[in-house]
Amino acid sequence: MTLVSKRITHAVMMLEAGVYIKTVSTRLGHKSIDITANTYLHMTAEHERNALKKFEEYLKK
């Protein structure tokens, strides 16, 4: 596994684990969370499922 693929895996796993995006962004050395979001959030179906689950829970209130 290359360093780049390890970095991608690490970032995606942190986001899937629910780590705050600002924390992930800082850890990766990005100047803004936009870079992190645009680069990594689209890579994970788990993130999408979690977002929908949170929205469903919100609607139940």
Phi and psi restraints in degrees (value plus and minus 20) as a CYANA .aco file:
   2 THR   PHI     -99.5   -59.5
   2 THR   PSI     145.0   185.0
   3 LEU   PHI     -80.3   -40.3
   3 LEU   PSI     -59.1   -19.1
   4 VAL   PHI     -84.5   -44.5
   4 VAL   PSI     -65.3   -25.3
   5 SER   PHI     -87.6   -47.6
   5 SER   PSI     -51.6   -11.6
   6 LYS   PHI     -86.9   -46.9
   6 LYS   PSI     -59.7   -19.7
   7 ARG   PHI     -83.6   -43.6
   7 ARG   PSI     -65.1   -25.1
   8 ILE   PHI     -82.4   -42.4
   8 ILE   PSI     -68.0   -28.0
   9 THR   PHI     -78.8   -38.8
   9 THR   PSI     -66.0   -26.0
  10 HIS   PHI     -79.9   -39.9
  10 HIS   PSI     -67.5   -27.5
  11 ALA   PHI     -82.5   -42.5
  11 ALA   PSI     -67.3   -27.3
  12 VAL   PHI     -84.6   -44.6
  12 VAL   PSI     -62.5   -22.5
  13 MET   PHI     -84.3   -44.3
  13 MET   PSI     -58.9   -18.9
  14 MET   PHI     -83.7   -43.7
  14 MET   PSI     -63.6   -23.6
  15 LEU   PHI     -85.0   -45.0
  15 LEU   PSI     -62.1   -22.1
  16 GLU   PHI     -84.2   -44.2
  16 GLU   PSI     -51.1   -11.1
  17 ALA   PHI     -95.5   -55.5
  17 ALA   PSI     -28.5    11.5
  18 GLY   PHI      73.2   113.2
  18 GLY   PSI      -6.2    33.8
  19 VAL   PHI     -86.0   -46.0
  19 VAL   PSI     114.8   154.8
  20 TYR   PHI     -75.0   -35.0
  20 TYR   PSI     113.6   153.6
  21 ILE   PHI     -80.5   -40.5
  21 ILE   PSI     -52.1   -12.1
  22 LYS   PHI     -84.1   -44.1
  22 LYS   PSI     -58.1   -18.1
  23 THR   PHI     -84.8   -44.8
  23 THR   PSI     -64.9   -24.9
  24 VAL   PHI     -82.7   -42.7
  24 VAL   PSI     -64.4   -24.4
  25 SER   PHI     -79.5   -39.5
  25 SER   PSI     -65.5   -25.5
  26 THR   PHI     -83.8   -43.8
  26 THR   PSI     -64.5   -24.5
  27 ARG   PHI     -79.9   -39.9
  27 ARG   PSI     -56.2   -16.2
  28 LEU   PHI    -102.7   -62.7
  28 LEU   PSI     -29.8    10.2
  29 GLY   PHI      62.4   102.4
  29 GLY   PSI       1.0    41.0
  30 HIS   PHI     -98.7   -58.7
  30 HIS   PSI     127.7   167.7
  31 LYS   PHI     -96.6   -56.6
  31 LYS   PSI     -41.9    -1.9
  32 SER   PHI    -169.0  -129.0
  32 SER   PSI     139.4   179.4
  33 ILE   PHI     -90.7   -50.7
  33 ILE   PSI     -38.8     1.2
  34 ASP   PHI     -81.0   -41.0
  34 ASP   PSI     -60.1   -20.1
  35 ILE   PHI     -81.9   -41.9
  35 ILE   PSI     -66.0   -26.0
  36 THR   PHI     -83.2   -43.2
  36 THR   PSI     -68.5   -28.5
  37 ALA   PHI     -81.3   -41.3
  37 ALA   PSI     -67.4   -27.4
  38 ASN   PHI     -87.7   -47.7
  38 ASN   PSI     -46.9    -6.9
  39 THR   PHI    -107.6   -67.6
  39 THR   PSI     -59.3   -19.3
  40 TYR   PHI    -135.7   -95.7
  40 TYR   PSI     -49.6    -9.6
  41 LEU   PHI     -84.6   -44.6
  41 LEU   PSI     -51.0   -11.0
  42 HIS   PHI     -92.7   -52.7
  42 HIS   PSI     -31.8     8.2
  43 MET   PHI    -101.2   -61.2
  43 MET   PSI     -28.5    11.5
  44 THR   PHI    -145.2  -105.2
  44 THR   PSI     100.4   140.4
  45 ALA   PHI     -89.7   -49.7
  45 ALA   PSI     -49.2    -9.2
  46 GLU   PHI     -81.3   -41.3
  46 GLU   PSI     -60.3   -20.3
  47 HIS   PHI     -81.9   -41.9
  47 HIS   PSI     -62.4   -22.4
  48 GLU   PHI     -83.5   -43.5
  48 GLU   PSI     -64.2   -24.2
  49 ARG   PHI     -82.5   -42.5
  49 ARG   PSI     -62.2   -22.2
  50 ASN   PHI     -82.8   -42.8
  50 ASN   PSI     -59.8   -19.8
  51 ALA   PHI     -83.4   -43.4
  51 ALA   PSI     -64.1   -24.1
  52 LEU   PHI     -85.9   -45.9
  52 LEU   PSI     -58.8   -18.8
  53 LYS   PHI     -82.4   -42.4
  53 LYS   PSI     -64.0   -24.0
  54 LYS   PHI     -83.3   -43.3
  54 LYS   PSI     -59.4   -19.4
  55 PHE   PHI     -86.3   -46.3
  55 PHE   PSI     -62.6   -22.6
  56 GLU   PHI     -80.6   -40.6
  56 GLU   PSI     -62.8   -22.8
  57 GLU   PHI     -83.7   -43.7
  57 GLU   PSI     -57.7   -17.7
  58 TYR   PHI     -83.3   -43.3
  58 TYR   PSI     -63.3   -23.3
  59 LEU   PHI     -86.1   -46.1
  59 LEU   PSI     -45.2    -5.2
  60 LYS   PHI     -94.7   -54.7
  60 LYS   PSI     -34.3     5.7
